[in-house]
């Protein structure tokens, strides 16, 4: 990482996972709401897959007011 790159304190996936958990929603429930596989959601939350802006928006909408 060079000096011009900003490193977030928490990766987006980890943040989404915390929001999901705070809302009391399982990965399977959230995946079903946004029509992605549980495996894909797991990969996003673990940082193995970068979420697109559309995926992030859909996930936040599905999590609801806890976000």
VEXGUTOR-464098 format. One record per residue: residue in one letter; x, y, z of N, C-alpha, C, O in turn. Coordinates in steps of 0.2 Angstrom, whole numbers, plus 5000, padded with zeros to 4 digits. Example, Ala and Ser with C-alpha at 12.3 -4.5 7.8 and 13.67 -1.06 7.14 Angstrom:
% VEXGUTOR-464098
<r res="A" n_c1="5066" n_c2="4972" n_c3="5039" ca_c1="5062" ca_c2="4978" ca_c3="5039" c_c1="5066" c_c2="4984" c_c3="5039" o_c1="5071" o_c2="4983" o_c3="5042"/>
<r res="S" n_c1="5064" n_c2="4989" n_c3="5035" ca_c1="5068" ca_c2="4995" ca_c3="5036" c_c1="5064" c_c2="5000" c_c3="5039" o_c1="5067" o_c2="5006" o_c3="5040"/>
% end
This chain:
% VEXGUTOR-464098
<r res="X" n_c1="5004" n_c2="4994" n_c3="5000" ca_c1="5000" ca_c2="5000" ca_c3="5000" c_c1="5004" c_c2="5006" c_c3="5000" o_c1="5009" o_c2="5007" o_c3="5004"/>
<r res="X" n_c1="5003" n_c2="5011" n_c3="4995" ca_c1="5007" ca_c2="5017" ca_c3="4995" c_c1="5004" c_c2="5022" c_c3="5000" o_c1="4998" o_c2="5021" o_c3="5002"/>
<r res="X" n_c1="5008" n_c2="5028" n_c3="5001" ca_c1="5006" ca_c2="5033" ca_c3="5005" c_c1="4999" c_c2="5036" c_c3="5003" o_c1="4996" o_c2="5040" o_c3="5007"/>
<r res="X" n_c1="4997" n_c2="5036" n_c3="4997" ca_c1="4991" ca_c2="5039" ca_c3="4994" c_c1="4985" c_c2="5035" c_c3="4995" o_c1="4979" o_c2="5038" o_c3="4994"/>
<r res="X" n_c1="4986" n_c2="5029" n_c3="4997" ca_c1="4980" ca_c2="5025" ca_c3="4998" c_c1="4977" c_c2="5026" c_c3="5005" o_c1="4981" o_c2="5026" o_c3="5010"/>
<r res="X" n_c1="4970" n_c2="5026" n_c3="5005" ca_c1="4967" ca_c2="5026" ca_c3="5012" c_c1="4965" c_c2="5019" c_c3="5014" o_c1="4962" o_c2="5016" o_c3="5010"/>
<r res="X" n_c1="4967" n_c2="5017" n_c3="5020" ca_c1="4965" ca_c2="5010" ca_c3="5022" c_c1="4960" c_c2="5011" c_c3="5027" o_c1="4961" o_c2="5014" o_c3="5032"/>
<r res="X" n_c1="4954" n_c2="5008" n_c3="5026" ca_c1="4948" ca_c2="5009" ca_c3="5031" c_c1="4950" c_c2="5005" c_c3="5037" o_c1="4953" o_c2="5000" o_c3="5037"/>
<r res="X" n_c1="4947" n_c2="5008" n_c3="5043" ca_c1="4948" ca_c2="5004" ca_c3="5049" c_c1="4945" c_c2="4997" c_c3="5049" o_c1="4948" o_c2="4993" o_c3="5051"/>
<r res="X" n_c1="4939" n_c2="4997" n_c3="5046" ca_c1="4936" ca_c2="4990" ca_c3="5045" c_c1="4934" c_c2="4989" c_c3="5038" o_c1="4931" o_c2="4994" o_c3="5035"/>
<r res="X" n_c1="4935" n_c2="4984" n_c3="5035" ca_c1="4933" ca_c2="4982" ca_c3="5028" c_c1="4926" c_c2="4982" c_c3="5028" o_c1="4922" o_c2="4981" o_c3="5033"/>
<r res="X" n_c1="4923" n_c2="4984" n_c3="5022" ca_c1="4916" ca_c2="4985" ca_c3="5021" c_c1="4912" c_c2="4978" c_c3="5023" o_c1="4907" o_c2="4979" o_c3="5026"/>
<r res="X" n_c1="4915" n_c2="4973" n_c3="5021" ca_c1="4912" ca_c2="4966" ca_c3="5023" c_c1="4911" c_c2="4965" c_c3="5030" o_c1="4906" o_c2="4963" o_c3="5032"/>
<r res="X" n_c1="4916" n_c2="4967" n_c3="5034" ca_c1="4916" ca_c2="4966" ca_c3="5041" c_c1="4911" c_c2="4971" c_c3="5044" o_c1="4907" o_c2="4969" o_c3="5049"/>
<r res="X" n_c1="4910" n_c2="4977" n_c3="5041" ca_c1="4905" ca_c2="4981" ca_c3="5044" c_c1="4898" c_c2="4979" c_c3="5042" o_c1="4894" o_c2="4979" o_c3="5047"/>
<r res="X" n_c1="4897" n_c2="4976" n_c3="5036" ca_c1="4891" ca_c2="4973" ca_c3="5035" c_c1="4889" c_c2="4968" c_c3="5039" o_c1="4883" o_c2="4967" o_c3="5041"/>
<r res="X" n_c1="4894" n_c2="4964" n_c3="5041" ca_c1="4892" ca_c2="4958" ca_c3="5045" c_c1="4890" c_c2="4960" c_c3="5052" o_c1="4886" o_c2="4957" o_c3="5055"/>
<r res="X" n_c1="4894" n_c2="4965" n_c3="5055" ca_c1="4892" ca_c2="4968" ca_c3="5061" c_c1="4885" c_c2="4971" c_c3="5061" o_c1="4881" o_c2="4970" o_c3="5066"/>
<r res="X" n_c1="4883" n_c2="4975" n_c3="5056" ca_c1="4876" ca_c2="4977" ca_c3="5055" c_c1="4871" c_c2="4972" c_c3="5055" o_c1="4866" o_c2="4972" o_c3="5058"/>
<r res="X" n_c1="4873" n_c2="4967" n_c3="5051" ca_c1="4868" ca_c2="4961" ca_c3="5050" c_c1="4867" c_c2="4957" c_c3="5057" o_c1="4861" o_c2="4956" o_c3="5059"/>
<r res="X" n_c1="4873" n_c2="4956" n_c3="5061" ca_c1="4872" ca_c2="4953" ca_c3="5067" c_c1="4868" c_c2="4957" c_c3="5072" o_c1="4864" o_c2="4955" o_c3="5076"/>
<r res="X" n_c1="4869" n_c2="4964" n_c3="5072" ca_c1="4866" ca_c2="4968" ca_c3="5076" c_c1="4858" c_c2="4968" c_c3="5075" o_c1="4854" o_c2="4969" o_c3="5080"/>
<r res="X" n_c1="4857" n_c2="4967" n_c3="5069" ca_c1="4849" ca_c2="4967" ca_c3="5067" c_c1="4846" c_c2="4960" c_c3="5068" o_c1="4840" o_c2="4959" o_c3="5068"/>
<r res="X" n_c1="4851" n_c2="4955" n_c3="5071" ca_c1="4848" ca_c2="4949" ca_c3="5072" c_c1="4846" c_c2="4945" c_c3="5066" o_c1="4842" o_c2="4940" o_c3="5066"/>
<r res="X" n_c1="4850" n_c2="4946" n_c3="5060" ca_c1="4848" ca_c2="4942" ca_c3="5054" c_c1="4854" c_c2="4938" c_c3="5053" o_c1="4860" o_c2="4939" o_c3="5053"/>
<r res="X" n_c1="4852" n_c2="4931" n_c3="5051" ca_c1="4857" ca_c2="4927" ca_c3="5049" c_c1="4860" c_c2="4928" c_c3="5042" o_c1="4856" o_c2="4931" o_c3="5038"/>
<r res="X" n_c1="4865" n_c2="4925" n_c3="5040" ca_c1="4868" ca_c2="4926" ca_c3="5033" c_c1="4863" c_c2="4923" c_c3="5028" o_c1="4862" o_c2="4926" o_c3="5023"/>
<r res="X" n_c1="4860" n_c2="4917" n_c3="5030" ca_c1="4855" ca_c2="4914" ca_c3="5026" c_c1="4849" c_c2="4918" c_c3="5024" o_c1="4847" o_c2="4919" o_c3="5019"/>
<r res="X" n_c1="4847" n_c2="4921" n_c3="5030" ca_c1="4841" ca_c2="4926" ca_c3="5029" c_c1="4842" c_c2="4932" c_c3="5025" o_c1="4838" o_c2="4934" o_c3="5020"/>
<r res="X" n_c1="4848" n_c2="4935" n_c3="5026" ca_c1="4850" ca_c2="4941" ca_c3="5022" c_c1="4851" c_c2="4939" c_c3="5015" o_c1="4849" o_c2="4943" o_c3="5010"/>
<r res="X" n_c1="4855" n_c2="4934" n_c3="5014" ca_c1="4856" ca_c2="4931" ca_c3="5007" c_c1="4849" c_c2="4930" c_c3="5003" o_c1="4849" o_c2="4932" o_c3="4997"/>
<r res="X" n_c1="4844" n_c2="4927" n_c3="5006" ca_c1="4838" ca_c2="4926" ca_c3="5003" c_c1="4835" c_c2="4933" c_c3="5001" o_c1="4831" o_c2="4933" o_c3="4996"/>
<r res="X" n_c1="4835" n_c2="4938" n_c3="5006" ca_c1="4832" ca_c2="4944" ca_c3="5005" c_c1="4835" c_c2="4948" c_c3="4999" o_c1="4831" o_c2="4951" o_c3="4995"/>
<r res="X" n_c1="4841" n_c2="4947" n_c3="4998" ca_c1="4845" ca_c2="4951" ca_c3="4992" c_c1="4846" c_c2="4946" c_c3="4986" o_c1="4849" o_c2="4948" o_c3="4981"/>
<r res="X" n_c1="4844" n_c2="4940" n_c3="4986" ca_c1="4844" ca_c2="4935" ca_c3="4981" c_c1="4851" c_c2="4934" c_c3="4979" o_c1="4853" o_c2="4934" o_c3="4973"/>
<r res="X" n_c1="4856" n_c2="4933" n_c3="4984" ca_c1="4863" ca_c2="4931" ca_c3="4982" c_c1="4863" c_c2="4924" c_c3="4986" o_c1="4859" o_c2="4923" o_c3="4991"/>
<r res="X" n_c1="4868" n_c2="4920" n_c3="4985" ca_c1="4869" ca_c2="4914" ca_c3="4989" c_c1="4873" c_c2="4916" c_c3="4995" o_c1="4876" o_c2="4921" o_c3="4996"/>
<r res="X" n_c1="4871" n_c2="4911" n_c3="5000" ca_c1="4875" ca_c2="4912" ca_c3="5007" c_c1="4882" c_c2="4912" c_c3="5006" o_c1="4886" o_c2="4915" o_c3="5010"/>
<r res="X" n_c1="4885" n_c2="4908" n_c3="5001" ca_c1="4892" ca_c2="4908" ca_c3="5000" c_c1="4895" c_c2="4914" c_c3="4998" o_c1="4900" o_c2="4916" o_c3="5000"/>
<r res="X" n_c1="4891" n_c2="4918" n_c3="4993" ca_c1="4893" ca_c2="4924" ca_c3="4991" c_c1="4893" c_c2="4929" c_c3="4996" o_c1="4898" o_c2="4933" o_c3="4997"/>
<r res="X" n_c1="4888" n_c2="4929" n_c3="5000" ca_c1="4888" ca_c2="4934" ca_c3="5006" c_c1="4893" c_c2="4933" c_c3="5011" o_c1="4896" o_c2="4937" o_c3="5014"/>
<r res="X" n_c1="4895" n_c2="4926" n_c3="5012" ca_c1="4900" ca_c2="4924" ca_c3="5017" c_c1="4907" c_c2="4927" c_c3="5014" o_c1="4911" o_c2="4930" o_c3="5018"/>
<r res="X" n_c1="4908" n_c2="4927" n_c3="5007" ca_c1="4914" ca_c2="4929" ca_c3="5004" c_c1="4914" c_c2="4937" c_c3="5005" o_c1="4920" o_c2="4939" o_c3="5006"/>
<r res="X" n_c1="4909" n_c2="4940" n_c3="5004" ca_c1="4909" ca_c2="4947" ca_c3="5005" c_c1="4910" c_c2="4949" c_c3="5012" o_c1="4915" o_c2="4954" o_c3="5013"/>
<r res="X" n_c1="4907" n_c2="4946" n_c3="5017" ca_c1="4908" ca_c2="4948" ca_c3="5024" c_c1="4916" c_c2="4946" c_c3="5026" o_c1="4918" o_c2="4950" o_c3="5030"/>
<r res="X" n_c1="4918" n_c2="4941" n_c3="5023" ca_c1="4925" ca_c2="4939" ca_c3="5025" c_c1="4931" c_c2="4943" c_c3="5021" o_c1="4937" o_c2="4943" o_c3="5023"/>
<r res="X" n_c1="4929" n_c2="4947" n_c3="5016" ca_c1="4933" ca_c2="4951" ca_c3="5012" c_c1="4936" c_c2="4947" c_c3="5007" o_c1="4941" o_c2="4950" o_c3="5003"/>
<r res="X" n_c1="4934" n_c2="4941" n_c3="5005" ca_c1="4937" ca_c2="4937" ca_c3="5000" c_c1="4934" c_c2="4940" c_c3="4993" o_c1="4937" o_c2="4939" o_c3="4988"/>
<r res="X" n_c1="4928" n_c2="4943" n_c3="4993" ca_c1="4925" ca_c2="4946" ca_c3="4987" c_c1="4923" c_c2="4953" c_c3="4989" o_c1="4920" o_c2="4955" o_c3="4994"/>
<r res="X" n_c1="4925" n_c2="4957" n_c3="4984" ca_c1="4923" ca_c2="4964" ca_c3="4985" c_c1="4916" c_c2="4965" c_c3="4983" o_c1="4914" o_c2="4963" o_c3="4977"/>
<r res="X" n_c1="4912" n_c2="4969" n_c3="4987" ca_c1="4905" ca_c2="4970" ca_c3="4985" c_c1="4905" c_c2="4976" c_c3="4981" o_c1="4908" o_c2="4981" o_c3="4982"/>
<r res="X" n_c1="4900" n_c2="4976" n_c3="4976" ca_c1="4899" ca_c2="4981" ca_c3="4971" c_c1="4895" c_c2="4986" c_c3="4975" o_c1="4892" o_c2="4985" o_c3="4980"/>
<r res="X" n_c1="4895" n_c2="4993" n_c3="4973" ca_c1="4891" ca_c2="4998" ca_c3="4976" c_c1="4883" c_c2="4995" c_c3="4976" o_c1="4880" o_c2="4997" o_c3="4981"/>
<r res="X" n_c1="4881" n_c2="4992" n_c3="4971" ca_c1="4874" ca_c2="4990" ca_c3="4971" c_c1="4873" c_c2="4985" c_c3="4976" o_c1="4868" o_c2="4985" o_c3="4979"/>
<r res="X" n_c1="4878" n_c2="4980" n_c3="4977" ca_c1="4877" ca_c2="4975" ca_c3="4982" c_c1="4877" c_c2="4978" c_c3="4989" o_c1="4873" o_c2="4976" o_c3="4993"/>
<r res="X" n_c1="4881" n_c2="4983" n_c3="4990" ca_c1="4881" ca_c2="4986" ca_c3="4997" c_c1="4875" c_c2="4989" c_c3="4998" o_c1="4872" o_c2="4989" o_c3="5003"/>
<r res="X" n_c1="4872" n_c2="4993" n_c3="4993" ca_c1="4866" ca_c2="4996" ca_c3="4994" c_c1="4860" c_c2="4991" c_c3="4995" o_c1="4856" o_c2="4993" o_c3="5000"/>
<r res="X" n_c1="4860" n_c2="4986" n_c3="4992" ca_c1="4855" ca_c2="4981" ca_c3="4993" c_c1="4855" c_c2="4978" c_c3="4999" o_c1="4850" o_c2="4977" o_c3="5003"/>
<r res="X" n_c1="4861" n_c2="4976" n_c3="5002" ca_c1="4862" ca_c2="4973" ca_c3="5008" c_c1="4860" c_c2="4978" c_c3="5014" o_c1="4857" o_c2="4976" o_c3="5018"/>
<r res="X" n_c1="4862" n_c2="4984" n_c3="5013" ca_c1="4860" ca_c2="4989" ca_c3="5018" c_c1="4852" c_c2="4990" c_c3="5018" o_c1="4849" o_c2="4991" o_c3="5024"/>
<r res="X" n_c1="4849" n_c2="4990" n_c3="5013" ca_c1="4842" ca_c2="4991" ca_c3="5012" c_c1="4839" c_c2="4985" c_c3="5016" o_c1="4834" o_c2="4985" o_c3="5019"/>
<r res="X" n_c1="4841" n_c2="4979" n_c3="5014" ca_c1="4838" ca_c2="4973" ca_c3="5017" c_c1="4840" c_c2="4972" c_c3="5025" o_c1="4835" o_c2="4970" o_c3="5028"/>
<r res="X" n_c1="4845" n_c2="4975" n_c3="5027" ca_c1="4847" ca_c2="4975" ca_c3="5034" c_c1="4842" c_c2="4979" c_c3="5038" o_c1="4839" o_c2="4978" o_c3="5044"/>
<r res="X" n_c1="4840" n_c2="4985" n_c3="5035" ca_c1="4835" ca_c2="4989" ca_c3="5038" c_c1="4838" c_c2="4995" c_c3="5042" o_c1="4844" o_c2="4997" o_c3="5042"/>
<r res="X" n_c1="4833" n_c2="4997" n_c3="5047" ca_c1="4835" ca_c2="5003" ca_c3="5051" c_c1="4841" c_c2="5002" c_c3="5055" o_c1="4844" o_c2="5007" o_c3="5058"/>
<r res="X" n_c1="4843" n_c2="4996" n_c3="5057" ca_c1="4849" ca_c2="4995" ca_c3="5061" c_c1="4855" c_c2="4998" c_c3="5058" o_c1="4860" o_c2="4999" o_c3="5061"/>
<r res="X" n_c1="4855" n_c2="4998" n_c3="5051" ca_c1="4861" ca_c2="5001" ca_c3="5047" c_c1="4861" c_c2="5008" c_c3="5048" o_c1="4865" o_c2="5012" o_c3="5045"/>
% end
